[in-house]
Amino acid sequence: MSYFLHLVARFFGSLRPGGPSSSNVAWVKSVLTAAEFARWSQLSGPDRRHSVVVARDVQRQLGESVSPIVLRAALLHDSGKLEARLHTPGRVLATVIGFRRTPAQRQELARQSGLRGRIGRYLCHPTIGADALTAINSDPLVVEWTRQHHFSPAECTVEPEYATALRNADND
């Protein structure tokens, strides 16, 4: 039930236009590398707001002295959604379509063209984002958290303290 409520809250939050405040953008710029900030800046306003909320929550959970690499992972975990180019209605459709799809079925969708391919890319955003972050030389923790942020705790190889904080903050 809490997952459903989380999705409803994310839906209504995505309807509000605009990105994070200028002070939050300045904070993000101080945390990310130049290449990462360029990628983050391409995210939709709601996705950038969400990433700041996740990173700030991780910082609250782990303390002010948390490694900037962990914050970078929180800020970039959904960066693979860029390649899907879906707005809120398409994301709702993708979530419904993806609910009972296996990873192989999601990858097959991602290889298609048009709306089906965009839905597949949305569903595969963790892998797509990790690959894009590898291409810009992001830290391995940033890459792996992006790839694994929808994995179960048993499947995740990221340090448990970080993975738990990131998973709790993202609430996906």
N, C-alpha and C positions, 0 to 999 in steps of 0.2 A: 504493500500500500504506500509506503514512504517513497518508493521509486516513482510511482504514478504521480504522487503529489509533487515530487521534484520536477517531473516532466511538465506538469501543469504550470508550476511557478516559472520554469525556464521559458515556456511558451509565452506567457504574458509578459515576462521581462524582455523577450526578444521583439515585442511589438513597439517598445519605446525606442525612438531613434537616437542616434548619437553614441559616441564612445565615452570612455572614462574622462574624468576631469583633467584639466591641464596639469594639475599637481601630480595626479596619478600617472599621466603620460611621462612627465619628467622623471618620476621615480622608476618607471619601467625602463626608460632610456638609460638610467644609471645602473640598472641591473643586467640588462642584455648586452651582448656584443653588438657591434654595428650591423652585421649581417642578420643576426637574430631580430634586432629591432626593425630592420627593413621588412622582414617577413611578418612579424607581429603587426606592424602598421597596416598591412594589407588585409588583415582580418576585418570582418564586419564590426560595426560599433558594439552590438550586443556581445559578440565573441570576445572583443577586447575588454569590455566591462567584466564579463564572466571570468576571464583569465586573471584580472586584477583581484577580484573577490577571492578566487581560489588561492592566489599567491599570498594575499594578505592573511587569509585564514591559516595557511601553512606556516607563515611567519608567527602568527599568534600561538599556534599549537607547539611549535618547536623552539620559540624564543627569538628575541631580537638578533641574537648572534648566529642564526641559521646561515648556512653556507649560501652565497649567492647562486651557486649552481643548482641547489634545490629550488630556489625561487625561480630561476630560469626554466627549470622543468615544469613548474606550476604554470608559469606564464605561457609556455609554448605547447602544452599537452594537446590542445585541439587545433594546432596549426595546420594539420592535414585537411581540415575542412575547406581550406582555400580552394583546392582543386575541384571540389564538388560544385561550387558556384550555385548553391541552393539558398533560397530565402526561406522564411518561416514555413509557408505552406508546403514547400518541397521537402523540408526537413521533417515535418510531421508525417508526410507520406513515406519518406525513407524509413523513419522509425517504425511505422506500422509494417511496412514491407519487410524490414530487416528482423523483425521480432523473432520469427521462427526460421530464419535462414542460417545455414551452416557457414563457417568461414569460406569454404570452397564455393558455395553458391554466391556469397557476397563478392568474392574475387571475380567470379564469372560475370556478374552484373557490372562490375567496375571496368571490365574490358569492352563492354558494349558502348555504342555511341548514343548520343541524344540523352533524353531524360533518364533512361534506364542506366546508362553509364554514369551519369552524375549521381544518381541514387546509390549505385554501387560504390562510387568513390567516397561518398559521404559515409557509407557503412564501413569502409576500409580506411577511414581517416587516420587511425593510429599508425598503421604501417606506412601509409603515404606520407604522413607528417614526419615519421622517424627517418624515412629515406631522404626527404628534403632537408632535414636538419643535419643528417650525415654529410650531405653535399655541401653544406656551408660550414662544416667543421665544428659543429656544436659538441660540447662535452658528452662523453658516452652516457653519463647519468641522464642528461637531458634527452638524448636519443632513446634510451631504453625506457624511461618513464613514459615518453610519448607513445612508444610502441606497446607498452604493457598496461596503460592506464585503465583498460577495460578487462584485464586478466583477473582471475580469482587470486586471492592471496597465495594459494598453494602453487599457482603457476608463475607468480611474479619472482623475478630474480633481483629486483631493486632492493637495497637495504630495507629491512622491514619497518624501521622507524620512519623512514622517508616515505615509503610506499603507503603506509597506513595514514600518515598525515595528508598526503596528496589525495588518496582515495576518499578520506573523510571530507576533505575540503571540496572535492569535485562532486561528490555525491551522485556519481553516475552508476 
